[in-house]
Amino acid sequence: MGLFDRLRGDDGPRVAFIGIDGVPYSLVADNPGVFENLTEIAENGAGGAIESIVPPESSACWPSLTTGVNPGKTGVYGFQDRETGTYDTYVPMGRDVQATRVWDRVTDADRSASVFNVPVTFPPQRNVDRMVSGFLSPGVKKASNPSDVADYLDEQGYRIDVNAKLGHKEDKSEFIDDAHRTLDKRYEAFDHYLTGDDWDLFFGVFMTTDRVNHFLFEDYQRDGEHKEEFLDFYRQVDEYIGKLRDAAPDDVTFVIASDHGFTTLDYEVHLNQWLEDEGWLSFESDEHDSLGDIDNDTRAYAFVPGRFYLNLEGREPDGSVPEEDYHEVRDELKAAIESLEGPDGEPVVERVVEKEDAFAGAHDEIAPDLVAIPNHGFDLKAGFRGSEEIFEKGPRNGMHSFENATLVTDDPRVSIDEANLFDLTPTMLDLMEIDFDATEFDGGSLVRG
């Protein structure tokens, strides 16, 4: 592997992390002819399925993957979080992540980092040698630091994200073409900076994989119209990963991982509509579109994905559930969630996780009281506009899963048995021989021997 090596002195070994957002390991394992490079890397190094986090949502997963700690410490639980003591909500961005990122630890060790397209990193940090923020960034210029990176990427035609609205069309051809263009430009940028050879940690994420899965995963699993186009897209992803690895210097360890798994989506489940129908949630008027529109009689409400909150006295401004009744009411809600059945009588939820079993840290005051992990096929939604039906089918045919995330590395010392996202940051630091306090992480290094 490698075209050249740089003179490194005592700088130590390096890591290139390539994120493949939402890629399930079963997709790789079941299609070795499509994933020739990932299969070869796994066979000579290590590869397997790992667990995601609770909840398995990208905006919560990437902060946890890049810090090694749970949302109670990162302070990010999903695409929408609630302000403490109010019904105001916000979309978490990079500055809302309260734990130390892996690239900050690298920088603190007087090593250099280049970071590209990681979700929940806008605005780009100034203390990192090179950063391009990912999903939710307003554009390449504002997402990039320093300015020469912005100039190069803008000239190159770099794209932060695919145009997901194209996936809503019945004809998926424009969406597939757009996904390939986005992927191509991401690879060009990664190749340019990875072969620049001026970094100790290269951290880049292909997020287009998640987008393709959302709109084409059923085609793959159930031999649909676009199955071959789906597999062709992944042949290209695998080819690009192989090229990046071949171009990297010999002292670089490659780590390839996803933040959650994926499966086919059969029904979108509108949780707030269900809560309203069951008498848990009510609104001040028939016109409502936000959490602030709930009335004083509300006992519970939900956020995506499957996060349930009691309307608790002393925590919510107009809480209706007395603090002394918290556990009793929560148990009642948990039982109701567990009994929820789909249109054909199948259970919607695989399990319900209580707050204290998933979250711990200085920022757990905004943690959900319960998180439902759905069975495959049921995508848990939670808008406040109301829905005509609890169970509907939208334009997406793929959904996230808690299990079956991917981890592949070319270092055979890595053991992937019973691994999860929290293990990735300490593993990367260990591979780079950067000292750390193991007690700071909810996971541990997977390097053995």
C-alpha positions as CSV (number, residue, x, y, z in Angstrom):
1,M,0.0,0.0,0.0
2,G,1.1,3.6,-0.7
3,L,2.8,5.8,-3.2
4,F,5.2,7.4,-0.8
5,D,6.0,8.0,2.8
6,R,6.9,11.2,4.5
7,L,9.7,11.7,6.9
8,R,7.9,11.4,10.2
9,G,10.5,11.4,12.9
10,D,8.8,10.6,16.2
11,D,5.4,11.7,15.1
12,G,3.9,8.2,15.5
13,P,1.5,6.1,13.4
14,R,-1.5,7.6,11.6
15,V,-5.1,6.8,11.0
16,A,-7.4,7.4,8.0
17,F,-11.0,7.0,9.1
18,I,-13.6,6.7,6.2
19,G,-17.2,7.0,7.3
20,I,-19.9,5.2,5.3
21,D,-23.0,6.6,6.9
22,G,-25.7,4.0,7.4
23,V,-24.1,1.1,5.7
24,P,-25.1,-2.2,7.4
25,Y,-22.4,-4.8,7.7
26,S,-24.7,-7.5,6.3
27,L,-24.7,-5.6,3.0
28,V,-20.9,-5.9,2.8
29,A,-20.8,-9.5,4.0
30,D,-23.6,-10.7,1.6
31,N,-22.0,-9.1,-1.4
32,P,-18.3,-9.8,-1.5
33,G,-18.3,-9.3,-5.3
34,V,-19.6,-5.8,-4.9
35,F,-17.4,-4.9,-1.9
36,E,-14.1,-6.5,-3.2
37,N,-11.9,-4.0,-1.3
38,L,-13.8,-4.0,2.0
39,T,-13.9,-7.8,1.9
40,E,-10.1,-8.0,1.3
41,I,-9.5,-5.5,4.1
42,A,-11.7,-7.4,6.5
43,E,-10.1,-10.7,5.6
44,N,-6.6,-9.5,6.2
45,G,-7.4,-7.2,9.1
46,A,-10.7,-7.3,10.9
47,G,-14.4,-6.7,10.0
48,G,-17.8,-7.2,11.5
49,A,-21.1,-5.8,12.7
50,I,-21.2,-3.5,15.7
51,E,-24.0,-1.8,17.6
52,S,-25.0,1.8,17.2
53,I,-26.3,3.9,20.1
54,V,-29.6,4.8,21.6
55,P,-31.2,6.5,19.6
56,P,-29.7,5.3,16.3
57,E,-30.0,8.7,14.6
58,S,-27.1,10.2,12.6
59,S,-27.2,13.5,14.5
60,A,-26.7,11.7,17.8
61,C,-24.5,8.9,16.5
62,W,-21.7,11.0,14.9
63,P,-21.1,13.1,18.1
64,S,-20.9,9.8,20.1
65,L,-18.7,8.0,17.5
66,T,-16.3,11.0,17.5
67,T,-16.1,11.4,21.3
68,G,-16.6,7.9,22.6
69,V,-19.4,8.9,25.0
70,N,-23.2,8.8,25.2
71,P,-25.6,11.6,24.5
72,G,-25.8,12.4,28.2
73,K,-22.2,13.7,27.8
74,T,-22.3,15.0,24.2
75,G,-25.6,16.8,24.9
76,V,-27.0,15.8,21.5
77,Y,-29.9,13.3,21.3
78,G,-31.3,13.8,17.8
79,F,-32.1,16.2,14.9
80,Q,-34.3,18.2,17.3
81,D,-33.6,18.8,21.0
82,R,-35.4,20.8,23.7
83,E,-34.2,23.8,25.5
84,T,-33.9,23.2,29.3
85,G,-36.9,24.5,31.1
86,T,-38.9,25.6,28.0
87,Y,-40.9,24.1,25.1
88,D,-38.4,25.8,22.7
89,T,-36.6,23.4,20.4
90,Y,-33.4,23.7,18.3
91,V,-31.4,21.8,15.8
92,P,-28.1,20.8,17.3
93,M,-25.0,22.0,15.5
94,G,-21.3,21.5,16.1
95,R,-21.0,23.9,19.0
96,D,-23.8,22.0,20.8
97,V,-21.5,18.9,21.1
98,Q,-20.2,19.2,24.7
99,A,-17.7,16.4,24.7
100,T,-14.1,16.3,23.3
101,R,-13.9,15.2,19.7
102,V,-11.2,12.7,18.6
103,W,-9.6,15.3,16.4
104,D,-9.3,17.7,19.3
105,R,-7.4,15.0,21.2
106,V,-5.2,14.6,18.2
107,T,-4.5,18.3,18.0
108,D,-3.9,18.5,21.8
109,A,-1.2,15.9,21.3
110,D,0.5,18.2,18.8
111,R,-0.5,16.1,15.9
112,S,-2.5,17.3,12.9
113,A,-6.0,16.5,11.7
114,S,-8.0,16.9,8.5
115,V,-11.7,16.5,9.0
116,F,-14.3,16.3,6.1
117,N,-18.0,16.2,6.0
118,V,-18.8,14.8,9.5
119,P,-22.4,15.5,10.5
120,V,-23.0,18.0,13.4
121,T,-19.7,19.9,12.9
122,F,-20.9,23.3,11.6
123,P,-19.4,25.8,11.9
124,P,-15.9,24.4,11.2
125,Q,-13.5,24.5,14.1
126,R,-10.5,26.9,13.8
127,N,-8.3,24.9,16.1
128,V,-8.2,22.0,13.5
129,D,-5.7,22.2,10.7
130,R,-8.3,21.6,8.0
131,M,-12.1,21.1,8.4
132,V,-15.1,21.0,6.1
133,S,-18.4,20.6,8.0
134,G,-21.0,18.1,6.9
135,F,-24.7,17.7,6.9
136,L,-26.7,20.8,7.8
137,S,-24.0,23.2,6.7
138,P,-25.3,26.1,4.6
139,G,-22.7,25.8,1.8
140,V,-19.2,24.9,1.0
141,K,-17.7,28.4,1.5
142,K,-19.1,28.7,5.1
143,A,-18.4,25.1,5.9
144,S,-14.7,25.2,5.1
145,N,-11.6,26.3,7.0
146,P,-9.1,27.6,6.2
147,S,-10.0,29.7,3.2
148,D,-7.8,27.9,0.7
149,V,-9.8,24.7,1.3
150,A,-13.0,26.6,0.6
151,D,-11.5,28.0,-2.6
152,Y,-10.3,24.6,-3.8
153,L,-13.6,22.8,-3.0
154,D,-15.7,25.5,-4.5
155,E,-13.7,25.4,-7.7
156,Q,-13.8,21.6,-7.7
157,G,-17.6,21.6,-7.4
158,Y,-17.6,19.8,-4.0
159,R,-21.1,19.1,-2.6
160,I,-22.0,18.9,1.1
161,D,-24.9,16.6,0.5
162,V,-27.1,15.0,-2.2
163,N,-30.4,16.6,-3.2
164,A,-32.6,14.3,-1.1
165,K,-35.8,15.9,-2.6
166,L,-35.0,14.1,-5.8
167,G,-35.5,10.8,-4.0
168,H,-39.2,11.7,-3.4
169,K,-39.9,11.4,-7.1
170,E,-41.4,8.2,-8.4
171,D,-38.7,8.2,-11.1
172,K,-35.4,7.8,-9.2
173,S,-33.1,8.4,-12.1
174,E,-32.3,12.0,-11.3
175,F,-31.7,11.0,-7.6
176,I,-29.3,8.2,-8.5
177,D,-27.4,10.5,-10.9
178,D,-27.2,13.2,-8.3
179,A,-26.0,10.6,-5.7
180,H,-23.2,9.5,-8.0
181,R,-22.1,13.1,-8.7
182,T,-22.0,13.9,-5.0
183,L,-20.0,10.7,-4.3
184,D,-17.6,11.5,-7.1
185,K,-16.8,15.0,-5.8
186,R,-16.4,13.7,-2.3
187,Y,-13.9,11.1,-3.5
188,E,-12.0,13.7,-5.5
189,A,-11.6,15.9,-2.4
190,F,-10.7,13.1,-0.1
191,D,-8.0,11.9,-2.6
192,H,-6.6,15.4,-3.0
193,Y,-6.1,16.0,0.7
194,L,-5.3,12.4,1.8
195,T,-2.4,12.2,-0.7
196,G,-1.3,15.6,0.4
197,D,0.3,13.7,3.3
198,D,0.3,16.5,5.8
199,W,-1.9,15.0,8.5
200,D,-1.9,12.4,11.3
201,L,-5.6,11.8,11.4
202,F,-7.7,12.0,8.2
203,F,-11.4,11.8,9.0
204,G,-13.8,11.8,6.1
205,V,-17.4,10.7,5.8
206,F,-19.4,9.6,2.7
207,M,-22.9,10.5,3.7
208,T,-24.5,9.8,0.3
209,T,-24.7,6.1,1.3
210,D,-27.3,7.0,3.9
211,R,-29.3,8.9,1.3
212,V,-29.2,6.1,-1.2
213,N,-30.3,3.6,1.5
214,H,-33.3,5.7,2.5
215,F,-34.7,5.7,-1.0
216,L,-33.5,2.4,-2.5
217,F,-32.9,-0.1,0.3
218,E,-36.2,-2.0,-0.3
219,D,-35.2,-2.4,-3.9
220,Y,-32.1,-4.1,-2.7
221,Q,-33.6,-6.4,-0.1
222,R,-36.7,-7.3,-2.1
223,D,-35.4,-7.4,-5.6
224,G,-37.0,-4.2,-6.7
225,E,-36.6,-2.1,-9.8
226,H,-33.5,-0.3,-8.7
227,K,-31.6,-3.2,-7.1
228,E,-28.8,-3.2,-9.7
229,E,-28.4,0.5,-9.6
230,F,-28.2,0.3,-5.8
231,L,-25.4,-2.3,-6.1
232,D,-23.6,-0.4,-8.8
233,F,-23.5,2.7,-6.5
234,Y,-21.9,0.6,-3.8
235,R,-19.4,-0.9,-6.3
236,Q,-18.3,2.7,-6.8
237,V,-18.1,3.4,-3.1
238,D,-16.0,0.3,-2.6
239,E,-13.7,1.2,-5.5
240,Y,-13.2,4.7,-4.1
241,I,-12.3,3.2,-0.7
242,G,-9.8,0.9,-2.4
243,K,-8.2,3.8,-4.3
244,L,-7.9,5.9,-1.2
245,R,-6.2,3.0,0.7
246,D,-3.8,2.3,-2.2
247,A,-2.8,6.0,-2.4
248,A,-2.2,6.3,1.3
249,P,1.4,6.1,2.8
250,D,2.4,2.8,4.4
251,D,2.3,4.1,8.0
252,V,-1.5,4.7,7.8
253,T,-4.0,2.4,9.4
254,F,-7.4,2.5,7.7
255,V,-10.6,2.4,9.7
256,I,-13.9,2.2,7.8
257,A,-17.2,2.4,9.8
258,S,-20.9,3.4,9.7
259,D,-22.9,5.0,12.4
260,H,-25.9,2.7,12.3
261,G,-27.3,-0.1,10.3
262,F,-30.2,-0.1,7.8
263,T,-33.3,-2.1,6.9
264,T,-36.4,-1.9,4.8
265,L,-39.1,0.5,5.9
266,D,-42.7,-0.6,5.6
267,Y,-44.6,2.0,7.7
268,E,-43.9,5.4,9.1
269,V,-45.4,5.5,12.6
270,H,-46.6,8.9,13.7
271,L,-46.0,8.7,17.4
272,N,-47.5,12.1,18.4
273,Q,-50.7,11.2,16.6
274,W,-50.8,7.9,18.5
275,L,-50.2,9.8,21.8
276,E,-53.0,12.2,20.9
277,D,-55.4,9.3,20.0
278,E,-54.5,7.5,23.3
279,G,-55.1,10.6,25.4
280,W,-51.5,11.4,26.3
281,L,-51.1,14.5,24.2
282,S,-53.4,17.4,23.5
283,F,-53.0,20.8,21.9
284,E,-54.3,24.3,22.7
285,S,-56.0,24.6,19.3
286,D,-56.6,22.7,16.1
287,E,-53.8,24.7,14.5
288,H,-50.5,23.3,15.8
289,D,-47.1,22.6,14.4
290,S,-44.6,22.7,17.3
291,L,-44.0,21.5,20.9
292,G,-44.9,24.9,22.2
293,D,-48.5,24.3,21.0
294,I,-49.3,21.5,23.5
295,D,-51.7,22.3,26.3
296,N,-51.5,21.9,30.1
297,D,-53.3,18.5,30.1
298,T,-50.5,16.8,28.0
299,R,-48.8,14.0,29.8
300,A,-46.3,13.0,27.2
301,Y,-44.9,13.9,23.8
302,A,-42.4,12.5,21.4
303,F,-39.4,13.5,19.2
304,V,-37.8,11.6,16.4
305,P,-36.6,8.9,16.5
306,G,-38.7,7.2,19.1
307,R,-37.9,9.5,22.0
308,F,-40.6,10.0,24.6
309,Y,-40.8,12.7,27.2
310,L,-43.2,13.1,30.1
311,N,-44.7,16.5,30.6
312,L,-43.1,16.7,34.0
313,E,-43.8,19.2,36.8
314,G,-40.6,21.2,37.6
315,R,-38.9,20.3,34.3
316,E,-41.4,21.3,31.6
317,P,-42.9,24.8,32.1
318,D,-46.5,23.6,32.2
319,G,-45.8,20.0,33.4
320,S,-48.9,18.0,34.3
321,V,-47.2,14.9,35.7
322,P,-46.2,15.3,39.4
323,E,-42.6,14.5,40.1
324,E,-43.7,11.9,42.7
325,D,-45.7,10.1,40.1
326,Y,-42.8,10.0,37.6
327,H,-42.0,6.3,37.7
328,E,-45.6,5.2,37.8
329,V,-46.6,7.3,34.8
330,R,-43.4,6.3,32.9
331,D,-44.1,2.6,33.5
332,E,-47.7,3.2,32.2
333,L,-46.4,4.9,29.1
334,K,-43.7,2.2,28.5
335,A,-46.3,-0.6,28.7
336,A,-48.5,1.3,26.2
337,I,-45.6,1.7,23.8
338,E,-44.6,-2.0,24.1
339,S,-48.2,-3.0,23.3
340,L,-48.4,-0.8,20.1
341,E,-49.2,-3.0,17.1
342,G,-48.9,-2.4,13.4
343,P,-51.7,-2.7,10.8
344,D,-51.3,-6.5,10.6
345,G,-51.0,-7.0,14.4
346,E,-47.2,-7.2,14.5
347,P,-45.4,-5.4,17.4
348,V,-44.0,-2.1,16.4
349,V,-41.3,-1.9,19.1
350,E,-38.5,-4.4,19.7
351,R,-37.7,-2.8,23.1
352,V,-38.1,0.4,25.2
353,V,-35.0,1.8,26.9
354,E,-35.4,3.8,30.1
355,K,-33.5,7.0,30.4
356,E,-31.1,5.9,33.1
357,D,-30.1,2.8,31.1
358,A,-28.9,4.8,28.1
359,F,-27.8,8.3,29.2
360,A,-25.5,9.5,31.9
361,G,-23.6,12.8,32.1
362,A,-23.7,16.5,32.7
363,H,-26.2,17.0,29.9
364,D,-28.8,14.4,30.7
365,E,-31.3,17.0,31.9
366,I,-32.7,17.1,28.3
367,A,-32.6,13.3,27.8
368,P,-35.8,11.5,26.8
369,D,-37.5,9.5,29.5
370,L,-37.9,6.6,27.2
371,V,-36.5,5.6,23.8
372,A,-38.3,3.0,21.6
373,I,-36.2,0.8,19.4
374,P,-38.5,-0.3,16.6
375,N,-38.8,-3.6,15.0
376,H,-37.6,-3.7,11.4
377,G,-40.1,-2.0,9.1
378,F,-41.4,0.6,11.5
379,D,-39.9,4.1,11.2
380,L,-40.8,6.2,14.3
381,K,-41.8,9.7,13.4
382,A,-42.9,12.5,15.7
383,G,-44.1,15.7,14.1
384,F,-46.5,18.1,15.8
385,R,-48.7,19.0,12.8
386,G,-50.9,15.9,13.2
387,S,-51.6,13.1,10.8
388,E,-54.7,11.5,9.3
389,E,-53.3,8.0,10.1
390,I,-50.8,6.6,12.6
391,F,-49.4,4.3,10.0
392,E,-48.4,5.7,6.6
393,K,-46.0,5.0,3.8
394,G,-43.9,7.9,2.5
395,P,-41.3,8.2,-0.3
396,R,-38.6,6.5,1.8
397,N,-38.3,2.7,1.8
398,G,-35.3,2.3,4.0
399,M,-34.8,3.1,7.7
400,H,-32.1,3.0,10.4
401,S,-31.4,0.0,12.6
402,F,-29.7,-0.1,16.0
403,E,-27.7,-3.3,15.2
404,N,-25.6,-4.2,12.2
405,A,-23.5,-1.0,11.8
406,T,-20.1,-1.6,10.0
407,L,-16.6,-1.7,11.3
408,V,-13.7,-2.7,9.0
409,T,-9.9,-2.1,9.5
410,D,-6.7,-3.3,8.0
411,D,-5.1,-3.7,11.4
412,P,-5.5,-7.4,12.5
413,R,-4.9,-6.4,16.1
414,V,-8.4,-5.0,16.3
415,S,-11.0,-7.3,17.8
416,I,-14.6,-6.4,16.9
417,D,-16.5,-8.9,19.1
418,E,-19.3,-7.1,21.0
419,A,-18.1,-3.6,19.8
420,N,-20.2,-0.5,19.5
421,L,-19.8,3.2,18.4
422,F,-18.3,4.2,21.8
423,D,-15.2,2.1,21.1
424,L,-14.1,3.9,17.9
425,T,-12.5,7.0,19.4
426,P,-10.4,5.2,22.0
427,T,-9.5,2.7,19.3
428,M,-8.3,5.4,16.9
429,L,-6.3,7.1,19.7
430,D,-4.7,3.7,20.6
431,L,-3.8,3.0,16.9
432,M,-2.1,6.5,16.8
433,E,-0.3,5.8,20.1
434,I,-1.9,8.9,21.7
435,D,-2.2,8.6,25.5
436,F,-5.7,8.9,27.0
437,D,-7.5,8.2,30.2
438,A,-9.7,5.2,29.6
439,T,-12.2,6.3,32.3
440,E,-13.2,9.3,30.1
441,F,-14.9,7.0,27.6
442,D,-18.1,4.9,27.6
443,G,-16.3,2.5,25.3
444,G,-12.8,1.1,25.1
445,S,-10.0,0.4,22.6
446,L,-10.5,-2.6,20.5
447,V,-6.7,-3.0,19.9
448,R,-5.5,-6.3,21.3
449,G,-1.9,-7.3,21.9
